[in-house]
Amino acid sequence: KSLGLGSQGPLVGAVTFLRPEKGMSVLIEAVRWLKKHFSSLECLIIGDGGEQPALLDRIRELGLEHCVHLVGFREDIPALLAILDVVVIPSFEEGIPQSLTQALAMERPVVASAVGGVPEVVQDGLSGLLVPPRDPEILAKKIACLLHDPIAATRMGKVGRQVIQERYSMEHMLTQ
């Protein structure tokens, strides 16, 4: 309720800095497509940055003010990740984003752009779904796949957590 969510429908979102290369404009475009198939879907974009005014303008242009929520900087990231049905990382360029490893560690299903170090962490179809960058329709369709198949989404979340434990835990990193 504190986030101003209007429904109990599917909830997708991202944790990021609001910069153009993070692809939040692509996520907003994907939400426009998703709303045709999931009328009660809402989207949280968690973080702040210089792109916020442009994103707010685009949200208004598309008439998505009721379902796309820019909630700004938050310190309760684990609690917010826990309520997301799908974590989305639509970046155009990336290393290994902290939001990705956090989401996987929390067993959240992920749809992410296949850029930079992301494919090292996300095995497409096993620990999440990969998409080409800058394509809102494919991004929307992959998000929809996970929303339509919660069993597969849960399985990918569990595999993602195993990947993080095996390859990105402090113990493993110190051993390496």
Secondary structure, DSSP 8 states (H G I E B T S, - for coil): -TT----SS-EEEEE----GGG-HHHHHHHHHHHHTT-TT-EEEEEB--TTHHHHHHHHHHTT-TTTEEEEE--S-HHHHHHH-SEEEE--SS-SS-HHHHHHHHTT--EEEES-TTHHHH--BTTTBEEE-TT-HHHHHHHHHHHHH-HHHHHHHHHHHHHHHHHHSSHHHHHH-
